[in-house]
Amino acid sequence: MFWFIGLSTILLGRTFYAGLRYKDLFYREPGYRETSPQLDDDKVAGYLVRTVIVAVTWPITLPLIGIFVLGQKFNKKDV
């Protein structure tokens, strides 16, 4: 049940974000002889794949992101 709530939350959040920034996320600039921005299938597929992977594996990825951020805090030198 806990996993399903996280899955639903991530899917709803990513869908809301996609609705806010759909032109930046899914469209490309018009090419030669095109008059308006065109839907880019590669961008749509990439966003969909990333969303599904994160939504399904969020119990694993969430702690790993936390460990990554903790490692950045302990890093003494600037990159």
C-alpha positions as CSV (number, residue, x, y, z in Angstrom):
1,M,0.0,0.0,0.0
2,F,2.8,2.4,0.9
3,W,4.6,1.7,-2.4
4,F,1.3,2.4,-4.3
5,I,0.9,5.8,-2.6
6,G,4.4,6.8,-3.6
7,L,3.9,5.5,-7.2
8,S,0.6,7.5,-7.5
9,T,2.2,10.6,-6.0
10,I,5.2,10.6,-8.4
11,L,2.9,10.0,-11.4
12,L,0.6,12.8,-10.5
13,G,3.5,15.1,-9.7
14,R,5.3,14.4,-13.0
15,T,2.0,14.8,-14.9
16,F,1.3,18.1,-13.3
17,Y,4.9,19.3,-14.0
18,A,4.6,18.2,-17.7
19,G,1.4,20.2,-17.9
20,L,3.1,23.3,-16.6
21,R,6.1,23.0,-18.9
22,Y,4.8,21.0,-21.9
23,K,6.3,23.4,-24.6
24,D,9.8,23.1,-23.1
25,L,9.6,19.4,-22.4
26,F,7.9,18.0,-25.6
27,Y,8.3,20.4,-28.5
28,R,11.2,21.3,-30.7
29,E,11.8,24.4,-32.7
30,P,10.4,24.4,-36.2
31,G,12.8,23.1,-38.9
32,Y,13.1,24.0,-42.5
33,R,9.6,24.7,-44.0
34,E,7.8,24.2,-40.7
35,T,5.7,27.1,-39.4
36,S,5.2,26.1,-35.8
37,P,6.9,24.1,-33.1
38,Q,6.6,20.4,-33.6
39,L,6.0,17.6,-31.1
40,D,9.3,15.7,-30.6
41,D,8.6,12.0,-30.1
42,D,12.0,11.4,-28.6
43,K,11.5,13.9,-25.9
44,V,8.0,12.5,-25.1
45,A,9.4,8.9,-24.9
46,G,12.3,9.9,-22.8
47,Y,10.1,11.7,-20.3
48,L,7.8,8.8,-20.1
49,V,10.5,6.2,-19.6
50,R,12.2,8.3,-16.9
51,T,8.9,8.9,-15.1
52,V,8.0,5.2,-15.1
53,I,11.4,4.1,-13.9
54,V,11.5,6.6,-11.1
55,A,7.8,5.8,-10.1
56,V,8.4,2.1,-10.0
57,T,11.8,2.2,-8.2
58,W,11.2,5.2,-5.9
59,P,11.7,3.2,-2.6
60,I,15.3,2.4,-3.8
61,T,16.1,5.7,-5.5
62,L,14.9,8.0,-2.7
63,P,17.5,6.8,-0.2
64,L,20.2,6.8,-2.9
65,I,19.5,10.4,-3.7
66,G,19.7,11.2,0.1
67,I,23.1,9.5,0.3
68,F,24.3,11.4,-2.7
69,V,23.3,14.7,-1.2
70,L,25.0,13.7,2.1
71,G,28.2,13.0,0.2
72,Q,28.0,16.4,-1.4
73,K,27.7,18.0,2.1
74,F,30.8,16.1,3.3
75,N,32.8,17.1,0.2
76,K,35.4,19.6,1.3
77,K,36.7,20.7,-2.1
78,D,34.8,22.6,-4.8
79,V,34.2,20.8,-8.0
